[in-house]
């Protein structure tokens, strides 16, 4: 039976809970060659960028890279990469890669270009797709298909944080969301909903004081996404949904 929650603070007040079996710590990442998760993007490929001048600062001569440097703007905050023909072209130049994380050369969506990406293909990871990318690449990374058609690969790239993300104020949240700052780490959401239709896509209206939109989940990695480990949330079904007939779990303590 579902248990009624008494308010948003009661649901979210323990957001500092560290979840067993969640994403690894910095130490875990370091042992496996990455420094993502807590510390941000671990390698020069995948680093945030606004222009190509932001990319590969540790490569003394960028002409030694196998292809032209790109600042891919089709993902949030940009993604440093360079053109390539094969996987061997990635990490081929001196100073190009700071870690042992595997990279793949893949087309990306409709760009018509092949570029290097941090890999989350089965043979290149030691955990589930979401856990691996969050731990090794960054807390806001997802494992997704590159959209390369017959040459499609599985790659770690930044995802859209949306509902449930950590925030300090509303500017950290998507435009249609606000930041609930009364709990550790904040919680991007929308308050005052009366049905699921009032919530952004892929969120559900939960009873509280006031009611609010919460991120649905099926695994712990849905609730560690875009949150530091000290403010992770848990995937729970111990809530009361506002709309009759709604079932499932959402990200709360």
C-alpha positions in Angstrom: 0.0 0.0 0.0 1.2 3.5 -0.8 2.1 5.6 2.2 1.0 9.3 2.3 3.7 11.9 2.6 3.0 15.0 4.6 4.9 17.6 2.6 7.8 18.4 0.3 10.2 19.0 3.1 9.3 15.7 4.7 9.9 13.9 1.5 13.1 15.6 0.5 14.6 16.6 3.8 17.0 13.7 3.9 18.5 14.3 0.5 22.0 13.9 1.9 21.5 10.2 2.3 24.2 8.1 0.6 22.7 5.2 -1.4 24.3 1.8 -1.3 24.9 0.5 -4.8 24.8 3.9 -6.5 27.5 5.6 -8.4 31.1 5.3 -7.3 33.1 7.9 -5.5 36.0 9.9 -6.9 38.3 7.2 -5.5 36.4 4.5 -7.3 36.6 6.5 -10.5 40.4 7.1 -10.1 41.0 3.4 -9.7 39.2 2.8 -13.0 40.9 5.6 -14.9 38.2 8.2 -14.7 37.6 11.3 -12.6 34.0 12.0 -13.5 30.9 11.7 -11.3 31.9 14.2 -8.6 34.8 15.9 -10.2 33.4 16.7 -13.6 34.5 15.6 -17.1 37.6 13.4 -16.9 39.3 13.6 -20.2 40.0 16.2 -22.9 37.5 14.5 -25.2 34.2 15.3 -23.7 35.3 18.4 -21.9 32.9 21.4 -21.8 33.5 24.1 -24.4 32.2 27.2 -26.0 34.7 27.3 -28.9 37.3 25.0 -30.2 40.0 27.1 -28.5 38.7 25.6 -25.2 39.6 22.1 -26.3 42.7 19.9 -25.9 44.8 22.4 -23.9 47.3 19.6 -23.0 48.1 18.9 -26.6 51.1 21.1 -27.4 50.6 20.8 -31.2 47.0 20.3 -32.1 48.0 19.5 -35.7 49.1 16.1 -34.3 45.5 15.2 -33.5 44.1 12.8 -36.2 41.4 15.3 -37.3 40.2 18.8 -36.9 39.1 19.9 -33.4 35.3 20.3 -32.9 33.3 21.9 -30.1 30.1 19.9 -30.5 27.2 22.2 -29.6 24.4 19.7 -29.9 24.8 18.6 -26.3 24.5 20.8 -23.2 27.6 22.9 -22.3 29.4 21.7 -25.4 31.6 18.6 -26.0 35.3 18.8 -27.1 36.2 16.2 -29.7 38.0 15.9 -33.1 37.3 14.3 -36.4 38.4 10.7 -36.9 38.2 7.7 -39.3 38.6 4.8 -36.9 38.8 4.1 -33.1 42.6 4.1 -33.3 42.5 7.8 -34.2 41.2 8.6 -30.7 43.9 9.0 -28.1 46.6 8.8 -30.8 48.3 12.1 -30.1 50.6 12.8 -27.3 48.8 14.5 -24.4 45.4 13.9 -26.0 44.0 11.6 -23.3 44.5 11.9 -19.5 42.8 8.6 -18.6 42.5 5.1 -19.7 38.8 5.5 -20.6 38.0 3.9 -23.9 36.9 6.1 -26.8 35.1 5.3 -30.1 35.0 7.0 -33.4 31.4 7.5 -34.5 29.1 9.6 -36.6 26.9 11.8 -34.5 23.2 12.4 -35.4 23.0 14.2 -38.8 26.3 16.0 -38.7 27.8 13.7 -41.4 31.1 13.7 -39.5 32.8 11.0 -37.5 34.2 12.2 -34.1 35.8 10.7 -31.0 33.5 10.1 -28.0 33.8 8.5 -24.5 32.5 5.0 -24.9 29.9 3.1 -23.0 29.7 0.1 -25.2 29.4 -3.2 -23.4 33.0 -4.3 -23.9 34.3 -0.9 -22.7 32.5 -0.6 -19.3 32.5 -2.4 -16.0 29.0 -1.5 -14.9 25.5 -0.6 -16.3 25.3 2.1 -18.9 24.0 4.9 -16.7 26.1 4.0 -13.7 29.3 3.9 -15.8 28.8 7.2 -17.5 27.8 9.0 -14.3 30.8 7.6 -12.4 33.5 7.9 -15.1 32.4 10.8 -17.2 30.3 13.1 -15.0 27.2 13.2 -12.8 25.2 14.8 -15.7 26.2 12.2 -18.3 24.0 9.6 -19.9 24.8 6.6 -22.2 23.0 7.0 -25.5 23.2 6.0 -29.1 25.3 8.3 -31.3 22.6 8.4 -33.9 25.1 7.2 -36.5 22.8 4.9 -38.5 24.5 1.6 -39.4 27.7 2.9 -37.7 25.9 3.8 -34.5 27.8 3.5 -31.2 27.0 3.8 -27.5 28.6 7.0 -26.1 28.7 9.0 -22.9 27.5 12.6 -23.4 25.8 15.2 -21.2 22.0 14.8 -20.8 19.3 17.3 -20.0 19.0 17.3 -16.2 15.4 18.4 -15.9 13.2 17.6 -12.9 15.1 16.3 -9.8 18.4 17.9 -10.6 20.6 19.6 -8.0 20.3 23.4 -7.8 21.3 26.4 -5.9 18.7 28.7 -7.4 16.3 28.8 -10.3 19.0 29.6 -12.8 20.3 26.1 -12.4 17.0 24.6 -13.6 15.3 24.4 -16.9 13.3 27.4 -17.8 9.9 26.0 -16.8 11.2 24.7 -13.4 12.0 26.4 -10.1 14.5 25.4 -7.4 13.3 24.1 -4.1 16.1 25.4 -1.9 14.7 24.3 1.5 16.5 20.9 1.2 20.2 20.0 0.9 21.3 20.3 -2.7 18.1 21.8 -3.9 15.6 20.1 -6.2 14.6 21.3 -9.6 10.8 20.9 -9.9 7.5 22.5 -10.3 5.1 23.1 -7.4 1.4 23.5 -7.1 0.4 20.8 -9.6 -3.1 19.3 -9.5 -2.6 16.5 -12.0 0.2 14.9 -14.0 -0.8 17.1 -16.9 0.4 20.2 -14.9 4.0 18.7 -14.8 6.8 18.8 -17.3 7.2 15.8 -19.6 8.5 12.7 -17.8 7.4 13.9 -14.3 4.5 13.0 -12.0 2.4 15.1 -9.6 3.0 14.0 -5.9 1.1 15.1 -2.9 2.9 17.5 -0.6 2.7 20.9 1.0 2.5 22.1 -1.7 2.1 19.4 -4.3 5.1 19.1 -6.7 6.3 17.4 -9.8 8.8 14.6 -9.1 11.2 12.6 -11.4 10.0 9.1 -12.1 12.5 6.3 -11.7 13.1 2.6 -12.2 16.7 2.5 -10.9 18.9 4.3 -8.5 20.9 5.9 -11.4 17.7 7.8 -12.3 18.0 9.6 -9.0 21.8 10.2 -8.8 21.7 11.8 -12.3 22.8 15.5 -12.1 23.3 15.3 -8.3 26.5 15.0 -6.2 26.7 11.9 -4.0 26.1 13.9 -0.8 22.7 15.0 -2.1 21.6 11.9 -4.0 17.9 11.0 -3.8 16.4 7.5 -3.8 13.9 5.8 -6.1 10.9 5.2 -3.8 7.2 4.3 -4.2 6.3 5.5 -0.7 4.5 8.6 -2.0 0.9 9.5 -2.7 0.2 10.6 -6.3 -2.3 13.4 -6.8 -3.9 11.8 -9.9 -5.9 8.7 -9.3 -4.5 5.6 -11.0 -0.9 6.8 -11.1 1.6 4.2 -10.0 5.3 3.8 -9.9 8.3 5.3 -8.1 9.8 8.8 -8.0 13.1 10.3 -6.9 12.8 11.3 -3.2 14.8 10.5 0.0 
